[in-house]
């Protein structure tokens, strides 16, 4: 099963959905392929910087730990230095990380994510696409579980809702 998640690191609904995704990935470690798509919303002051932070951590192979940490500690944005997030996420080269987050040029994965979201008419976050089906609202864990089970037996994910 392929799940696209259009999300914003400052979005409280995304943080809540992230918990359900983590549980889903524990239950289906090889059956669910998750693709995170940056879709920082303009009304969230720290969304774009947090996306850069995640990508800079990703340059050192630490995207997923940073992804988890940003959602778990979004209430610390603006209060805690990004370098502390990096350290907690296991980013090894602090100087390279700092240089990366200070760059001003756009980050391709972020601009590409926004462009894809606009093309697919993403209106808010989180927006979830499962096996090509764009869902009107993010599903709860129980709904996700039902969808995965339906897909694993060859059925449509939306017929299971």
C-alpha positions in Angstrom: 0.0 0.0 0.0 1.3 3.5 -0.9 0.3 6.3 1.4 1.2 9.9 0.6 1.0 12.4 3.4 0.8 16.1 2.6 1.7 17.7 5.9 3.0 20.8 7.7 5.2 20.3 10.7 3.4 23.1 12.6 -0.1 21.7 11.9 -1.6 20.3 15.1 -3.9 18.0 13.1 -0.8 16.6 11.4 0.9 15.9 14.7 -2.2 14.0 15.8 -2.3 12.1 12.5 1.4 11.3 12.9 0.7 9.3 16.0 -1.8 7.1 14.0 0.7 6.7 11.2 3.4 5.6 13.6 1.0 3.0 15.0 0.1 1.9 11.5 3.7 1.5 10.5 4.4 -0.7 13.6 1.5 -3.0 12.6 2.4 -3.1 8.9 6.2 -2.5 8.8 6.6 -3.8 5.2 3.1 -3.5 3.8 2.7 0.3 4.0 5.1 2.6 2.1 4.8 6.1 3.4 5.9 9.1 1.4 6.0 12.4 3.2 5.2 15.4 1.1 6.0 18.9 2.4 3.0 21.2 2.3 3.8 24.1 4.7 0.8 26.3 5.1 1.4 30.1 4.8 -0.3 30.9 8.1 2.2 28.7 10.1 5.2 30.8 10.9 7.5 27.9 11.5 6.3 25.5 8.9 8.7 26.4 6.2 11.8 26.6 8.5 10.8 23.3 10.0 10.6 21.8 6.5 14.1 23.0 5.9 15.3 21.6 9.2 13.9 18.2 8.3 15.6 18.3 4.9 18.9 19.4 6.4 18.7 16.5 8.8 17.8 14.3 5.9 21.0 15.3 4.2 22.7 13.4 7.0 20.4 10.4 6.9 18.3 11.6 9.8 15.0 12.7 8.1 12.8 10.2 9.9 14.1 10.9 13.4 13.7 14.6 12.7 10.2 14.1 11.2 9.2 12.3 14.4 10.8 14.9 16.7 9.3 17.9 14.9 5.7 16.5 15.2 6.3 15.4 18.8 7.7 18.8 19.9 6.0 21.3 17.6 5.0 23.3 20.8 8.8 24.1 21.1 9.1 25.8 17.7 10.6 29.2 18.3 11.5 28.4 21.9 14.1 25.7 21.3 17.0 26.2 18.8 16.9 24.0 15.7 20.4 22.8 16.6 18.9 21.2 19.7 16.4 19.4 17.6 19.2 18.2 15.3 21.2 16.9 18.3 18.2 15.0 19.6 17.5 13.6 16.2 21.1 12.3 16.0 22.4 14.7 13.3 26.2 14.1 13.5 27.6 17.1 11.8 26.2 20.2 13.6 28.3 22.6 11.5 27.0 21.2 8.2 23.4 21.2 9.6 23.7 24.9 10.7 25.1 25.9 7.3 22.2 24.1 5.6 19.5 25.7 7.6 21.0 29.2 7.0 20.8 28.8 3.2 18.2 31.0 1.6 17.6 29.2 -1.7 14.5 27.1 -2.0 14.6 23.5 -1.1 13.5 21.3 -4.1 11.6 18.7 -2.0 9.6 21.5 -0.4 8.9 23.5 -3.5 8.1 20.2 -5.4 5.7 19.2 -2.5 3.9 22.5 -2.6 3.6 22.2 -6.4 2.2 18.7 -6.3 -0.2 19.6 -3.5 -1.5 22.5 -5.6 -1.8 20.3 -8.7 -3.8 17.8 -6.6 -5.9 20.6 -5.1 -4.7 20.0 -1.6 -6.7 22.4 0.6 -5.3 21.7 4.0 -3.1 19.4 6.1 -2.9 16.6 6.6 -4.2 15.4 3.3 -3.8 11.7 2.7 -3.7 9.8 -0.6 -3.9 6.0 -0.4 -3.1 4.1 -3.6 -4.1 7.0 -5.7 -7.3 7.8 -3.7 -7.3 11.3 -2.2 -9.2 11.2 1.1 -11.5 14.1 2.1 -10.2 13.9 5.7 -7.4 12.1 7.4 -8.5 8.7 8.6 -8.2 7.6 12.2 -6.0 4.5 13.0 -9.0 2.1 12.9 -10.0 3.4 9.4 -6.4 3.1 8.2 -6.2 -0.4 9.5 -9.4 -1.3 7.7 -8.0 0.2 4.5 -4.8 -1.7 4.7 -6.6 -4.9 5.2 -8.8 -4.2 2.2 -5.9 -3.4 0.0 -4.0 -6.5 1.1 -6.8 -8.7 -0.1 -7.1 -6.8 -3.4 -10.0 -4.5 -2.6 -10.2 -0.7 -2.9 -9.2 1.3 0.1 -12.3 3.5 -0.1 -14.8 0.7 -0.3 -13.6 -0.3 3.2 -14.6 3.1 4.7 
